[in-house]
Amino acid sequence: MRKALRWLLALVVLVGTVSTAGAATAAQQGATGTDIKDRLLSIPGMSLIEEKPYTGYRYFVLNYTQPVDHRHPSKGTFQQRFTLLHKGVDRPTVFYTSGYNVSTNPSRSEPTRITDGNQVSLEYRFFTPSRPAPADWSKLDIWQAASDQHRLFTALKKVYSHNWIATGGSKGGMTATYYERFYPRDMDGVVAYVAPNDVVNDEDSAYDRFFETVGTKECRDRLGAVQREALVRREPLEKKYAQYAADHHNTFTTIGSLDRAYEAVVLDYVWGFWQYSLLSDCDTVPADARNATDQQIWDSVDTISGFSAYTDQGLETYTPYYYQAGTQMGAPTIHFPHIEKKLIRYGYQPPRNFVPRSIPMRFQPWVMPDVDSWVRHNARHMLFVYGQNDPWGSERFRLGHGARDSYVFTAPGMNHGANVAGLVPDQQALATARILDWAGVAPAAVRDDPSAARPLARPDAKLDARETERERALRP
């Protein structure tokens, strides 16, 4: 009897174990019962680079074959890298891009946390290794990049059939907006963070007005004094820069000279502070610049602007950005009323100076006005979030009478890392509720009362760690 009872208990445990394992396996399978990796790799043009384990998810680094020219697909292809954080085919999917390289470490954007969904993160074309060879730079434009997203979305939508939200920060927010402009039927919503909107490239007075009032006068004066002092001490600090360059094997072929690079770094100083720092960080800036040592001036400028930024080695990674800034997106120019003209030799230099001369560039002034007009008159389910103290928000997207269920919010006191969580409570709740609704996962309580909106995913310190990469030099 005891033997029979032991056998029966063992059978129950075995059945329970098999059932649990089966449920776990089923959770990783799609509606067809096929493992999600197999479903992805069955898509033509899809290949696996690696799969990394992460509890509660499947995480893949993949390549997708894209045409170099979407207007003429027969004229060559390239491999575009992207990552997939897989939660389940029954969940919404967030389509994220930084507008630059893609990180191959698992992470969640804010809309992914809010919706508890999957996340596709796409590397922007021409950022290595997602660069055609040979590189025809004329095929690097916002329509071609939007078409990359459209084509990948079309392929993945067969697997992830629920709602999709496009998102990104800074240049990634611009990218999400351009994607919506050219393919407005793909996404169910767009969340664009701190996205600059340089409609008229030669009109940048909004930036000058911003720097006249941002923060406090005490902080502005302190920053301005350090910036000026770095130009007053150009000779001794450039000697230091030359030694720095020699020690790091840095060269200055693209920008033209160490002197040009030095001034570019110094002129980025005030902008860089407000882009990445808070008003409370003014205490880290030398209070008495005139009596500060050369090393103190150097350290402050290097910490905020980065003396590596305009070396050939620092510029190389960002050639695609500067190319786009100089051909379509535009770039800001500001003035320095607190610095005597005799101290400034070059001023804010154009993107052309940061791209090798072997790459031809010609600016297309009609591109940004087209996008701006489209957003004003056609925005649907679009949310723009800006930081009060972020210089890039000086020229921003705005909504016109044709916009529907779309919003522009500003997070008080925040910089280039502004997000929904930093908004005032009523705007935070409304933004969260709209994202949940656009994703098709808003609980009934939220539909009845938006103030009840909360992110659906449980916090995860590793996945949710904000990788705010400090973009050295003046880049969004």
Contacts in CASP RR format, 6 or more apart in sequence:
PFRMAT RR
TARGET T0000
AUTHOR 0000-0000-0000
METHOD contacts of the structure
MODEL  1
MRKALRWLLALVVLVGTVSTAGAATAAQQGATGTDIKDRLLSIPGMSLIE
EKPYTGYRYFVLNYTQPVDHRHPSKGTFQQRFTLLHKGVDRPTVFYTSGY
NVSTNPSRSEPTRITDGNQVSLEYRFFTPSRPAPADWSKLDIWQAASDQH
RLFTALKKVYSHNWIATGGSKGGMTATYYERFYPRDMDGVVAYVAPNDVV
NDEDSAYDRFFETVGTKECRDRLGAVQREALVRREPLEKKYAQYAADHHN
TFTTIGSLDRAYEAVVLDYVWGFWQYSLLSDCDTVPADARNATDQQIWDS
VDTISGFSAYTDQGLETYTPYYYQAGTQMGAPTIHFPHIEKKLIRYGYQP
PRNFVPRSIPMRFQPWVMPDVDSWVRHNARHMLFVYGQNDPWGSERFRLG
HGARDSYVFTAPGMNHGANVAGLVPDQQALATARILDWAGVAPAAVRDDP
SAARPLARPDAKLDARETERERALRP
26 33 0 8 1.000
27 88 0 8 1.000
28 35 0 8 1.000
28 36 0 8 1.000
28 58 0 8 1.000
29 35 0 8 1.000
29 36 0 8 1.000
30 36 0 8 1.000
30 39 0 8 1.000
30 88 0 8 1.000
30 89 0 8 1.000
30 159 0 8 1.000
31 89 0 8 1.000
32 39 0 8 1.000
34 42 0 8 1.000
36 58 0 8 1.000
36 86 0 8 1.000
36 88 0 8 1.000
36 89 0 8 1.000
36 159 0 8 1.000
37 48 0 8 1.000
37 51 0 8 1.000
37 58 0 8 1.000
37 60 0 8 1.000
39 159 0 8 1.000
40 46 0 8 1.000
40 48 0 8 1.000
40 60 0 8 1.000
40 62 0 8 1.000
40 84 0 8 1.000
40 159 0 8 1.000
41 47 0 8 1.000
41 48 0 8 1.000
43 155 0 8 1.000
43 156 0 8 1.000
43 158 0 8 1.000
43 159 0 8 1.000
44 65 0 8 1.000
44 155 0 8 1.000
45 64 0 8 1.000
45 65 0 8 1.000
46 62 0 8 1.000
46 63 0 8 1.000
46 64 0 8 1.000
46 65 0 8 1.000
46 155 0 8 1.000
47 62 0 8 1.000
47 63 0 8 1.000
47 64 0 8 1.000
47 65 0 8 1.000
47 79 0 8 1.000
48 60 0 8 1.000
48 61 0 8 1.000
48 62 0 8 1.000
49 60 0 8 1.000
49 61 0 8 1.000
49 62 0 8 1.000
49 63 0 8 1.000
49 81 0 8 1.000
50 60 0 8 1.000
50 61 0 8 1.000
50 104 0 8 1.000
51 58 0 8 1.000
51 59 0 8 1.000
51 60 0 8 1.000
51 61 0 8 1.000
52 59 0 8 1.000
52 60 0 8 1.000
52 61 0 8 1.000
52 104 0 8 1.000
52 105 0 8 1.000
52 106 0 8 1.000
53 59 0 8 1.000
54 85 0 8 1.000
54 106 0 8 1.000
54 463 0 8 1.000
56 87 0 8 1.000
57 85 0 8 1.000
57 86 0 8 1.000
57 87 0 8 1.000
57 106 0 8 1.000
58 84 0 8 1.000
58 85 0 8 1.000
58 86 0 8 1.000
59 83 0 8 1.000
59 84 0 8 1.000
59 85 0 8 1.000
59 86 0 8 1.000
59 106 0 8 1.000
60 83 0 8 1.000
60 84 0 8 1.000
60 86 0 8 1.000
61 81 0 8 1.000
61 82 0 8 1.000
61 83 0 8 1.000
61 104 0 8 1.000
62 81 0 8 1.000
62 82 0 8 1.000
62 83 0 8 1.000
62 84 0 8 1.000
63 79 0 8 1.000
63 80 0 8 1.000
63 81 0 8 1.000
63 82 0 8 1.000
64 79 0 8 1.000
64 80 0 8 1.000
64 82 0 8 1.000
64 152 0 8 1.000
64 155 0 8 1.000
65 77 0 8 1.000
65 78 0 8 1.000
65 79 0 8 1.000
65 80 0 8 1.000
66 77 0 8 1.000
66 78 0 8 1.000
66 79 0 8 1.000
66 80 0 8 1.000
66 125 0 8 1.000
66 148 0 8 1.000
66 151 0 8 1.000
66 152 0 8 1.000
67 73 0 8 1.000
67 75 0 8 1.000
67 76 0 8 1.000
67 77 0 8 1.000
67 151 0 8 1.000
68 75 0 8 1.000
68 76 0 8 1.000
68 77 0 8 1.000
68 78 0 8 1.000
68 132 0 8 1.000
68 136 0 8 1.000
68 139 0 8 1.000
69 75 0 8 1.000
69 76 0 8 1.000
69 136 0 8 1.000
69 139 0 8 1.000
69 144 0 8 1.000
70 143 0 8 1.000
70 144 0 8 1.000
70 147 0 8 1.000
70 148 0 8 1.000
70 151 0 8 1.000
76 132 0 8 1.000
77 132 0 8 1.000
78 125 0 8 1.000
78 130 0 8 1.000
78 131 0 8 1.000
78 132 0 8 1.000
78 133 0 8 1.000
79 129 0 8 1.000
79 130 0 8 1.000
80 122 0 8 1.000
80 123 0 8 1.000
80 125 0 8 1.000
80 130 0 8 1.000
80 148 0 8 1.000
80 152 0 8 1.000
81 102 0 8 1.000
81 123 0 8 1.000
81 129 0 8 1.000
81 130 0 8 1.000
82 102 0 8 1.000
82 120 0 8 1.000
82 121 0 8 1.000
82 122 0 8 1.000
82 123 0 8 1.000
82 152 0 8 1.000
83 102 0 8 1.000
83 103 0 8 1.000
83 104 0 8 1.000
83 106 0 8 1.000
83 119 0 8 1.000
83 120 0 8 1.000
83 121 0 8 1.000
84 118 0 8 1.000
84 119 0 8 1.000
84 120 0 8 1.000
84 121 0 8 1.000
85 106 0 8 1.000
85 107 0 8 1.000
85 108 0 8 1.000
85 112 0 8 1.000
85 118 0 8 1.000
85 119 0 8 1.000
85 121 0 8 1.000
86 118 0 8 1.000
87 116 0 8 1.000
87 117 0 8 1.000
87 118 0 8 1.000
88 117 0 8 1.000
88 118 0 8 1.000
89 159 0 8 1.000
89 160 0 8 1.000
89 161 0 8 1.000
89 162 0 8 1.000
90 162 0 8 1.000
91 115 0 8 1.000
91 116 0 8 1.000
91 117 0 8 1.000
91 118 0 8 1.000
91 160 0 8 1.000
91 162 0 8 1.000
91 441 0 8 1.000
92 115 0 8 1.000
92 117 0 8 1.000
92 118 0 8 1.000
92 162 0 8 1.000
92 163 0 8 1.000
92 164 0 8 1.000
92 165 0 8 1.000
92 188 0 8 1.000
92 439 0 8 1.000
92 440 0 8 1.000
92 441 0 8 1.000
93 117 0 8 1.000
93 118 0 8 1.000
93 119 0 8 1.000
93 120 0 8 1.000
93 156 0 8 1.000
93 160 0 8 1.000
93 162 0 8 1.000
93 163 0 8 1.000
93 164 0 8 1.000
93 165 0 8 1.000
94 109 0 8 1.000
94 111 0 8 1.000
94 112 0 8 1.000
94 115 0 8 1.000
94 117 0 8 1.000
94 118 0 8 1.000
94 119 0 8 1.000
94 120 0 8 1.000
94 164 0 8 1.000
94 165 0 8 1.000
94 166 0 8 1.000
94 167 0 8 1.000
95 120 0 8 1.000
95 122 0 8 1.000
95 149 0 8 1.000
95 153 0 8 1.000
95 164 0 8 1.000
95 165 0 8 1.000
95 166 0 8 1.000
95 167 0 8 1.000
95 176 0 8 1.000
95 187 0 8 1.000
96 109 0 8 1.000
96 111 0 8 1.000
96 112 0 8 1.000
96 119 0 8 1.000
96 120 0 8 1.000
96 121 0 8 1.000
96 122 0 8 1.000
96 166 0 8 1.000
96 167 0 8 1.000
96 168 0 8 1.000
97 121 0 8 1.000
97 122 0 8 1.000
97 123 0 8 1.000
97 124 0 8 1.000
97 149 0 8 1.000
97 168 0 8 1.000
97 172 0 8 1.000
97 173 0 8 1.000
97 175 0 8 1.000
97 176 0 8 1.000
98 121 0 8 1.000
98 124 0 8 1.000
98 168 0 8 1.000
98 169 0 8 1.000
98 170 0 8 1.000
98 171 0 8 1.000
98 172 0 8 1.000
99 124 0 8 1.000
99 127 0 8 1.000
99 168 0 8 1.000
99 170 0 8 1.000
99 171 0 8 1.000
99 172 0 8 1.000
99 173 0 8 1.000
99 174 0 8 1.000
99 175 0 8 1.000
100 123 0 8 1.000
100 124 0 8 1.000
100 127 0 8 1.000
100 171 0 8 1.000
100 172 0 8 1.000
100 318 0 8 1.000
100 321 0 8 1.000
101 123 0 8 1.000
101 124 0 8 1.000
101 127 0 8 1.000
101 128 0 8 1.000
101 317 0 8 1.000
102 121 0 8 1.000
102 122 0 8 1.000
102 123 0 8 1.000
103 121 0 8 1.000
103 467 0 8 1.000
106 462 0 8 1.000
106 463 0 8 1.000
107 463 0 8 1.000
107 464 0 8 1.000
107 465 0 8 1.000
107 467 0 8 1.000
108 119 0 8 1.000
108 457 0 8 1.000
108 460 0 8 1.000
108 463 0 8 1.000
108 464 0 8 1.000
109 119 0 8 1.000
109 167 0 8 1.000
109 168 0 8 1.000
110 167 0 8 1.000
110 191 0 8 1.000
110 193 0 8 1.000
110 419 0 8 1.000
110 420 0 8 1.000
110 421 0 8 1.000
111 165 0 8 1.000
111 167 0 8 1.000
111 191 0 8 1.000
111 435 0 8 1.000
111 439 0 8 1.000
112 118 0 8 1.000
112 119 0 8 1.000
112 457 0 8 1.000
113 455 0 8 1.000
113 456 0 8 1.000
113 457 0 8 1.000
113 459 0 8 1.000
113 464 0 8 1.000
114 420 0 8 1.000
114 432 0 8 1.000
114 435 0 8 1.000
114 436 0 8 1.000
114 439 0 8 1.000
114 455 0 8 1.000
114 456 0 8 1.000
114 457 0 8 1.000
115 165 0 8 1.000
115 435 0 8 1.000
115 436 0 8 1.000
115 439 0 8 1.000
115 441 0 8 1.000
115 456 0 8 1.000
115 457 0 8 1.000
116 441 0 8 1.000
116 455 0 8 1.000
116 456 0 8 1.000
116 457 0 8 1.000
117 439 0 8 1.000
117 457 0 8 1.000
118 160 0 8 1.000
120 152 0 8 1.000
120 156 0 8 1.000
122 148 0 8 1.000
122 149 0 8 1.000
122 152 0 8 1.000
123 130 0 8 1.000
124 130 0 8 1.000
124 145 0 8 1.000
124 171 0 8 1.000
124 175 0 8 1.000
124 320 0 8 1.000
125 131 0 8 1.000
125 132 0 8 1.000
125 139 0 8 1.000
125 140 0 8 1.000
125 144 0 8 1.000
125 145 0 8 1.000
125 148 0 8 1.000
125 320 0 8 1.000
126 132 0 8 1.000
126 135 0 8 1.000
126 137 0 8 1.000
126 140 0 8 1.000
126 319 0 8 1.000
126 320 0 8 1.000
126 323 0 8 1.000
127 317 0 8 1.000
127 320 0 8 1.000
128 317 0 8 1.000
131 320 0 8 1.000
132 139 0 8 1.000
137 323 0 8 1.000
137 359 0 8 1.000
137 360 0 8 1.000
138 360 0 8 1.000
140 320 0 8 1.000
140 323 0 8 1.000
140 324 0 8 1.000
140 327 0 8 1.000
141 324 0 8 1.000
141 327 0 8 1.000
141 328 0 8 1.000
141 367 0 8 1.000
142 175 0 8 1.000
142 178 0 8 1.000
142 182 0 8 1.000
142 324 0 8 1.000
142 328 0 8 1.000
142 329 0 8 1.000
142 367 0 8 1.000
142 371 0 8 1.000
143 178 0 8 1.000
143 182 0 8 1.000
145 175 0 8 1.000
145 178 0 8 1.000
145 179 0 8 1.000
146 175 0 8 1.000
146 178 0 8 1.000
146 179 0 8 1.000
146 181 0 8 1.000
146 182 0 8 1.000
146 183 0 8 1.000
147 182 0 8 1.000
147 183 0 8 1.000
149 166 0 8 1.000
149 175 0 8 1.000
149 179 0 8 1.000
149 183 0 8 1.000
149 186 0 8 1.000
150 179 0 8 1.000
150 182 0 8 1.000
150 183 0 8 1.000
150 186 0 8 1.000
153 164 0 8 1.000
153 183 0 8 1.000
153 186 0 8 1.000
153 187 0 8 1.000
154 186 0 8 1.000
157 164 0 8 1.000
162 440 0 8 1.000
163 188 0 8 1.000
163 438 0 8 1.000
163 439 0 8 1.000
163 440 0 8 1.000
163 441 0 8 1.000
164 186 0 8 1.000
164 187 0 8 1.000
164 188 0 8 1.000
164 189 0 8 1.000
165 187 0 8 1.000
165 188 0 8 1.000
165 189 0 8 1.000
165 190 0 8 1.000
165 191 0 8 1.000
165 435 0 8 1.000
165 438 0 8 1.000
165 439 0 8 1.000
166 176 0 8 1.000
166 179 0 8 1.000
166 180 0 8 1.000
166 186 0 8 1.000
166 187 0 8 1.000
166 189 0 8 1.000
166 190 0 8 1.000
166 191 0 8 1.000
167 173 0 8 1.000
167 176 0 8 1.000
167 190 0 8 1.000
167 191 0 8 1.000
167 192 0 8 1.000
167 193 0 8 1.000
168 175 0 8 1.000
168 176 0 8 1.000
168 191 0 8 1.000
168 192 0 8 1.000
168 193 0 8 1.000
169 176 0 8 1.000
169 192 0 8 1.000
169 193 0 8 1.000
169 194 0 8 1.000
169 195 0 8 1.000
170 193 0 8 1.000
170 194 0 8 1.000
170 195 0 8 1.000
170 196 0 8 1.000
170 392 0 8 1.000
170 416 0 8 1.000
170 471 0 8 1.000
170 476 0 8 1.000
171 321 0 8 1.000
171 475 0 8 1.000
171 476 0 8 1.000
172 192 0 8 1.000
172 193 0 8 1.000
172 195 0 8 1.000
173 192 0 8 1.000
173 193 0 8 1.000
173 194 0 8 1.000
173 195 0 8 1.000
174 192 0 8 1.000
174 195 0 8 1.000
174 196 0 8 1.000
174 197 0 8 1.000
174 329 0 8 1.000
174 476 0 8 1.000
176 190 0 8 1.000
176 191 0 8 1.000
176 192 0 8 1.000
176 195 0 8 1.000
177 190 0 8 1.000
177 192 0 8 1.000
177 195 0 8 1.000
177 371 0 8 1.000
177 375 0 8 1.000
177 382 0 8 1.000
177 397 0 8 1.000
178 371 0 8 1.000
179 186 0 8 1.000
179 187 0 8 1.000
179 190 0 8 1.000
180 186 0 8 1.000
180 187 0 8 1.000
180 189 0 8 1.000
180 190 0 8 1.000
180 379 0 8 1.000
180 382 0 8 1.000
181 370 0 8 1.000
181 371 0 8 1.000
181 374 0 8 1.000
181 375 0 8 1.000
184 378 0 8 1.000
184 380 0 8 1.000
187 381 0 8 1.000
188 381 0 8 1.000
188 438 0 8 1.000
188 439 0 8 1.000
188 440 0 8 1.000
189 380 0 8 1.000
189 381 0 8 1.000
189 382 0 8 1.000
189 383 0 8 1.000
189 435 0 8 1.000
189 438 0 8 1.000
189 439 0 8 1.000
190 381 0 8 1.000
190 382 0 8 1.000
190 383 0 8 1.000
191 383 0 8 1.000
191 385 0 8 1.000
191 420 0 8 1.000
191 435 0 8 1.000
192 382 0 8 1.000
192 383 0 8 1.000
192 384 0 8 1.000
192 385 0 8 1.000
192 397 0 8 1.000
193 384 0 8 1.000
193 385 0 8 1.000
193 417 0 8 1.000
193 418 0 8 1.000
193 419 0 8 1.000
194 385 0 8 1.000
194 386 0 8 1.000
194 387 0 8 1.000
194 390 0 8 1.000
194 392 0 8 1.000
194 393 0 8 1.000
194 416 0 8 1.000
194 417 0 8 1.000
194 418 0 8 1.000
194 476 0 8 1.000
195 384 0 8 1.000
195 396 0 8 1.000
195 397 0 8 1.000
195 476 0 8 1.000
196 329 0 8 1.000
196 332 0 8 1.000
196 392 0 8 1.000
196 393 0 8 1.000
196 395 0 8 1.000
196 396 0 8 1.000
196 476 0 8 1.000
197 368 0 8 1.000
197 371 0 8 1.000
197 372 0 8 1.000
197 375 0 8 1.000
197 395 0 8 1.000
197 396 0 8 1.000
197 397 0 8 1.000
197 398 0 8 1.000
198 204 0 8 1.000
198 329 0 8 1.000
198 330 0 8 1.000
198 331 0 8 1.000
198 332 0 8 1.000
198 368 0 8 1.000
198 395 0 8 1.000
199 368 0 8 1.000
199 369 0 8 1.000
199 372 0 8 1.000
199 395 0 8 1.000
200 365 0 8 1.000
200 368 0 8 1.000
200 369 0 8 1.000
201 330 0 8 1.000
201 331 0 8 1.000
201 363 0 8 1.000
201 365 0 8 1.000
201 368 0 8 1.000
204 332 0 8 1.000
204 333 0 8 1.000
204 334 0 8 1.000
204 395 0 8 1.000
206 394 0 8 1.000
206 395 0 8 1.000
207 332 0 8 1.000
207 333 0 8 1.000
207 334 0 8 1.000
207 391 0 8 1.000
207 394 0 8 1.000
207 395 0 8 1.000
208 334 0 8 1.000
208 335 0 8 1.000
209 394 0 8 1.000
210 391 0 8 1.000
210 393 0 8 1.000
210 394 0 8 1.000
211 220 0 8 1.000
211 270 0 8 1.000
211 271 0 8 1.000
211 274 0 8 1.000
211 334 0 8 1.000
211 391 0 8 1.000
214 220 0 8 1.000
214 274 0 8 1.000
214 389 0 8 1.000
214 391 0 8 1.000
215 279 0 8 1.000
215 389 0 8 1.000
216 279 0 8 1.000
216 282 0 8 1.000
218 282 0 8 1.000
219 279 0 8 1.000
219 282 0 8 1.000
219 285 0 8 1.000
220 270 0 8 1.000
222 282 0 8 1.000
222 285 0 8 1.000
222 286 0 8 1.000
222 287 0 8 1.000
222 289 0 8 1.000
223 269 0 8 1.000
223 270 0 8 1.000
223 273 0 8 1.000
223 282 0 8 1.000
223 285 0 8 1.000
224 269 0 8 1.000
224 270 0 8 1.000
224 289 0 8 1.000
224 338 0 8 1.000
224 339 0 8 1.000
225 289 0 8 1.000
225 290 0 8 1.000
225 338 0 8 1.000
226 269 0 8 1.000
226 285 0 8 1.000
226 286 0 8 1.000
226 289 0 8 1.000
226 292 0 8 1.000
226 297 0 8 1.000
226 300 0 8 1.000
226 301 0 8 1.000
227 266 0 8 1.000
227 267 0 8 1.000
227 269 0 8 1.000
227 270 0 8 1.000
227 301 0 8 1.000
227 336 0 8 1.000
227 338 0 8 1.000
227 339 0 8 1.000
228 289 0 8 1.000
228 338 0 8 1.000
228 339 0 8 1.000
228 343 0 8 1.000
229 289 0 8 1.000
229 290 0 8 1.000
229 292 0 8 1.000
229 297 0 8 1.000
230 237 0 8 1.000
230 266 0 8 1.000
230 269 0 8 1.000
230 297 0 8 1.000
230 298 0 8 1.000
230 301 0 8 1.000
231 263 0 8 1.000
231 266 0 8 1.000
231 339 0 8 1.000
231 343 0 8 1.000
231 344 0 8 1.000
232 343 0 8 1.000
233 294 0 8 1.000
233 297 0 8 1.000
234 259 0 8 1.000
234 262 0 8 1.000
234 263 0 8 1.000
234 343 0 8 1.000
236 294 0 8 1.000
237 262 0 8 1.000
237 294 0 8 1.000
237 297 0 8 1.000
237 298 0 8 1.000
238 258 0 8 1.000
238 259 0 8 1.000
238 262 0 8 1.000
240 294 0 8 1.000
240 298 0 8 1.000
241 258 0 8 1.000
241 261 0 8 1.000
241 262 0 8 1.000
241 307 0 8 1.000
242 258 0 8 1.000
244 250 0 8 1.000
244 307 0 8 1.000
245 251 0 8 1.000
245 252 0 8 1.000
245 258 0 8 1.000
245 311 0 8 1.000
248 308 0 8 1.000
248 311 0 8 1.000
248 313 0 8 1.000
249 313 0 8 1.000
250 308 0 8 1.000
250 311 0 8 1.000
250 312 0 8 1.000
250 313 0 8 1.000
250 314 0 8 1.000
251 311 0 8 1.000
251 312 0 8 1.000
251 313 0 8 1.000
252 258 0 8 1.000
252 260 0 8 1.000
252 261 0 8 1.000
252 310 0 8 1.000
252 311 0 8 1.000
252 312 0 8 1.000
253 312 0 8 1.000
253 356 0 8 1.000
254 312 0 8 1.000
254 315 0 8 1.000
254 353 0 8 1.000
254 354 0 8 1.000
254 355 0 8 1.000
254 356 0 8 1.000
255 261 0 8 1.000
255 264 0 8 1.000
255 310 0 8 1.000
255 312 0 8 1.000
255 315 0 8 1.000
255 349 0 8 1.000
255 353 0 8 1.000
255 354 0 8 1.000
256 353 0 8 1.000
259 345 0 8 1.000
260 310 0 8 1.000
260 346 0 8 1.000
260 349 0 8 1.000
260 353 0 8 1.000
261 309 0 8 1.000
261 310 0 8 1.000
261 311 0 8 1.000
262 307 0 8 1.000
263 344 0 8 1.000
263 345 0 8 1.000
263 346 0 8 1.000
263 347 0 8 1.000
264 309 0 8 1.000
264 310 0 8 1.000
264 346 0 8 1.000
264 349 0 8 1.000
264 473 0 8 1.000
265 301 0 8 1.000
265 305 0 8 1.000
265 306 0 8 1.000
265 307 0 8 1.000
265 309 0 8 1.000
265 310 0 8 1.000
265 473 0 8 1.000
266 301 0 8 1.000
266 305 0 8 1.000
267 336 0 8 1.000
267 344 0 8 1.000
267 347 0 8 1.000
267 348 0 8 1.000
268 304 0 8 1.000
268 305 0 8 1.000
268 309 0 8 1.000
268 473 0 8 1.000
268 474 0 8 1.000
269 300 0 8 1.000
269 301 0 8 1.000
269 304 0 8 1.000
269 305 0 8 1.000
271 334 0 8 1.000
271 391 0 8 1.000
271 474 0 8 1.000
272 304 0 8 1.000
272 305 0 8 1.000
272 391 0 8 1.000
272 474 0 8 1.000
273 281 0 8 1.000
273 285 0 8 1.000
273 304 0 8 1.000
274 389 0 8 1.000
274 390 0 8 1.000
274 391 0 8 1.000
274 415 0 8 1.000
275 390 0 8 1.000
275 391 0 8 1.000
275 392 0 8 1.000
275 415 0 8 1.000
275 416 0 8 1.000
276 304 0 8 1.000
276 415 0 8 1.000
276 416 0 8 1.000
276 468 0 8 1.000
276 470 0 8 1.000
277 284 0 8 1.000
277 304 0 8 1.000
277 415 0 8 1.000
278 389 0 8 1.000
278 413 0 8 1.000
278 414 0 8 1.000
278 415 0 8 1.000
279 389 0 8 1.000
279 413 0 8 1.000
284 300 0 8 1.000
285 300 0 8 1.000
286 292 0 8 1.000
286 296 0 8 1.000
286 297 0 8 1.000
286 300 0 8 1.000
289 297 0 8 1.000
301 307 0 8 1.000
305 472 0 8 1.000
305 473 0 8 1.000
306 472 0 8 1.000
306 473 0 8 1.000
308 314 0 8 1.000
308 472 0 8 1.000
309 315 0 8 1.000
309 472 0 8 1.000
309 473 0 8 1.000
310 354 0 8 1.000
310 473 0 8 1.000
314 472 0 8 1.000
315 322 0 8 1.000
315 354 0 8 1.000
318 354 0 8 1.000
318 473 0 8 1.000
318 475 0 8 1.000
319 354 0 8 1.000
319 355 0 8 1.000
319 356 0 8 1.000
319 359 0 8 1.000
321 475 0 8 1.000
322 351 0 8 1.000
322 354 0 8 1.000
322 355 0 8 1.000
323 351 0 8 1.000
323 355 0 8 1.000
323 359 0 8 1.000
323 361 0 8 1.000
325 331 0 8 1.000
325 351 0 8 1.000
326 350 0 8 1.000
326 351 0 8 1.000
326 352 0 8 1.000
326 355 0 8 1.000
326 361 0 8 1.000
326 363 0 8 1.000
327 361 0 8 1.000
327 362 0 8 1.000
327 363 0 8 1.000
327 364 0 8 1.000
328 363 0 8 1.000
328 364 0 8 1.000
328 367 0 8 1.000
328 368 0 8 1.000
329 367 0 8 1.000
329 368 0 8 1.000
330 351 0 8 1.000
330 363 0 8 1.000
330 368 0 8 1.000
331 350 0 8 1.000
331 351 0 8 1.000
331 474 0 8 1.000
332 348 0 8 1.000
332 391 0 8 1.000
332 394 0 8 1.000
332 395 0 8 1.000
332 474 0 8 1.000
333 348 0 8 1.000
334 348 0 8 1.000
336 344 0 8 1.000
336 347 0 8 1.000
348 474 0 8 1.000
351 361 0 8 1.000
352 361 0 8 1.000
355 361 0 8 1.000
372 397 0 8 1.000
375 382 0 8 1.000
375 397 0 8 1.000
375 398 0 8 1.000
375 399 0 8 1.000
375 403 0 8 1.000
376 398 0 8 1.000
376 399 0 8 1.000
376 400 0 8 1.000
376 402 0 8 1.000
376 403 0 8 1.000
377 400 0 8 1.000
377 401 0 8 1.000
377 402 0 8 1.000
377 403 0 8 1.000
378 402 0 8 1.000
378 403 0 8 1.000
379 399 0 8 1.000
379 400 0 8 1.000
379 402 0 8 1.000
379 403 0 8 1.000
379 404 0 8 1.000
379 406 0 8 1.000
380 403 0 8 1.000
380 404 0 8 1.000
380 405 0 8 1.000
380 406 0 8 1.000
381 404 0 8 1.000
381 405 0 8 1.000
381 406 0 8 1.000
381 434 0 8 1.000
381 438 0 8 1.000
382 403 0 8 1.000
382 406 0 8 1.000
382 407 0 8 1.000
383 406 0 8 1.000
383 407 0 8 1.000
383 409 0 8 1.000
383 420 0 8 1.000
383 431 0 8 1.000
383 434 0 8 1.000
383 435 0 8 1.000
384 396 0 8 1.000
384 397 0 8 1.000
384 407 0 8 1.000
384 408 0 8 1.000
384 409 0 8 1.000
385 409 0 8 1.000
385 410 0 8 1.000
385 411 0 8 1.000
385 418 0 8 1.000
385 419 0 8 1.000
385 420 0 8 1.000
385 423 0 8 1.000
385 431 0 8 1.000
386 393 0 8 1.000
386 396 0 8 1.000
386 408 0 8 1.000
386 409 0 8 1.000
386 410 0 8 1.000
386 411 0 8 1.000
386 418 0 8 1.000
387 393 0 8 1.000
387 410 0 8 1.000
387 411 0 8 1.000
387 413 0 8 1.000
387 414 0 8 1.000
387 415 0 8 1.000
387 416 0 8 1.000
387 417 0 8 1.000
387 418 0 8 1.000
388 410 0 8 1.000
388 411 0 8 1.000
388 412 0 8 1.000
388 413 0 8 1.000
388 414 0 8 1.000
388 418 0 8 1.000
389 413 0 8 1.000
389 414 0 8 1.000
389 415 0 8 1.000
390 414 0 8 1.000
390 415 0 8 1.000
390 416 0 8 1.000
390 417 0 8 1.000
390 418 0 8 1.000
392 416 0 8 1.000
392 476 0 8 1.000
396 408 0 8 1.000
397 408 0 8 1.000
398 408 0 8 1.000
399 406 0 8 1.000
399 407 0 8 1.000
399 408 0 8 1.000
405 434 0 8 1.000
407 427 0 8 1.000
407 430 0 8 1.000
407 431 0 8 1.000
407 434 0 8 1.000
409 423 0 8 1.000
409 427 0 8 1.000
409 431 0 8 1.000
410 418 0 8 1.000
411 418 0 8 1.000
411 419 0 8 1.000
411 422 0 8 1.000
411 423 0 8 1.000
412 422 0 8 1.000
412 424 0 8 1.000
414 422 0 8 1.000
416 468 0 8 1.000
416 476 0 8 1.000
417 466 0 8 1.000
417 468 0 8 1.000
420 428 0 8 1.000
420 431 0 8 1.000
420 432 0 8 1.000
420 435 0 8 1.000
421 428 0 8 1.000
422 428 0 8 1.000
423 431 0 8 1.000
426 451 0 8 1.000
429 450 0 8 1.000
429 451 0 8 1.000
429 452 0 8 1.000
429 453 0 8 1.000
430 450 0 8 1.000
430 453 0 8 1.000
432 450 0 8 1.000
432 453 0 8 1.000
432 454 0 8 1.000
432 455 0 8 1.000
433 442 0 8 1.000
433 446 0 8 1.000
433 450 0 8 1.000
433 452 0 8 1.000
433 453 0 8 1.000
434 450 0 8 1.000
436 442 0 8 1.000
436 443 0 8 1.000
436 446 0 8 1.000
436 453 0 8 1.000
436 456 0 8 1.000
437 446 0 8 1.000
437 447 0 8 1.000
441 456 0 8 1.000
442 453 0 8 1.000
443 452 0 8 1.000
445 452 0 8 1.000
446 452 0 8 1.000
446 453 0 8 1.000
END
